[in-house]
Amino acid sequence: IKWVAAANLHFTLKFLGEVQNEATADVCARVIEAASGHSPFPLVVHGAGAFPRPARPRTIWLGATDGAEEMVALHRSIEKALLPLGFHREQRRFVPHLTIGRIRSGPQKADALAGLIEKNASFAAGKTTVDEVIVMASFLDSTGPTYQPVGRAPLTGDGL
């Protein structure tokens, strides 16, 4: 398992892929506009799981309980705001999650790992307040990803 470095832990609201430098300002402006309609909210990180499923894990994650609906609403607002820039809606259902590890090798110990994931399905990781969206650039090299903030979008609304 390749564990995600603590400094790289984040909830992804929308993955954009390759973005040209000249489009970054427009992306940030659209995200700021989308975020401004949302108020800060508490987020409880709770539960462990795996994609595509615990029996065949490729990604290990922590889920969200309180605040998950707000995350989904924020995701929808950001997707809608970015449509005019050519970023399409995700076809899969958005599931707020915090990726904590990626499986590097094959299924030789998949049963043991699936058991650990299921055993920790009710893991309580803590609570935080979501009060901004950070637009990040990511750069991949042989040691893994490096993230750099390129814009900040405070949640300043009265709620939706």
Disulfide bonds with the S-S distance in Angstrom:
none
